[in-house]
Amino acid sequence: MKILVPVKRVVDYNVKVRVKADQSGVELANVKMAMNPFDEIAIEEAVRMKEAGVASEVVAVSCGVAQCQETLRTAMAIGADRGILVSTDAELQPLAVAKLLKALCDKESPDLIILGKQAIDDDANQTGQMLAALMNLPQATFASKVTVAEGKVSVMREIDGGLETISMHMPAVITTDLRLNEPRYATLPNIMKAKKKPLETVTPDALGVDVAARLTTVKVLEPAGRSAGVMVADVAQLVDKLKNEAKVI
């Protein structure tokens, strides 16, 4: 069984994001970048399946600038067998990424596609669903447990009312939630081995995909600062402030 795992290069989650002076986006110059945390969970799950003998190959895919090779090398250090970079300097929106992944899936024919449920930079939570729709495949989002047996994949997913279990025929698309697993740290020997693993580079044109942006970012602003808390003398004053100032009751 072959598993394809898309991984995205994003601003490291420990970095305080700064908005550009012209409000066109966030500042990326001289900023530490890393693999999207939800994609780390997806890679970890795929590697665990390979270690359990369920999967035979794990292919990591990234779409974006040349520096995404570093993200792919990280995925291969965790345990992916090879990487594919769709190299482009264009701004990639979820639909464009889904189309690129579909083109790669048509070429690679994976049995399972595992994605992080969302990226921490845009929080779109769209690519997995769009990919499943484009490929006409069953999908299970927000997976907290994945089990593969007899050509089917069973996914326990978190919903508002509790937990839901879905059984799907493969091929299928899964997006991962935080509680699915705890990603491992890449060891130094595996980091060195990852440098020798194959990494293929293709372009959107070679895949026959138009990645032109469909949406335009009008303005990017920092969230408004929170005002300081206020001590109240009694419940009556609290109710008054909630009703007349906060206007929540």
Salt bridges, closest charged atoms under 4 A:
ASP12 OD2 - LYS32 NZ 3.93
GLU44 OE2 - ARG48 NE 2.67
GLU44 OE1 - ARG184 NE 2.81
GLU51 OE2 - ARG184 NH1 2.76
GLU57 OE2 - ARG82 NE 2.62
ASP81 OD1 - LYS50 NZ 2.27
ASP106 OD2 - LYS102 NZ 2.99
GLU108 OE1 - LYS2 NZ 3.02
GLU108 OE1 - ARG82 NH2 2.55
ASP121 OD2 - LYS8 NZ 3.11
ASP122 OD2 - LYS8 NZ 3.44
GLU158 OE2 - ARG179 NE 2.70
GLU164 OE1 - ARG157 NH1 2.71
ASP177 OD1 - LYS117 NZ 3.11
GLU200 OE2 - LYS107 NZ 2.91
ASP210 OD2 - ARG214 NH1 3.84
GLU245 OE2 - LYS241 NZ 3.17
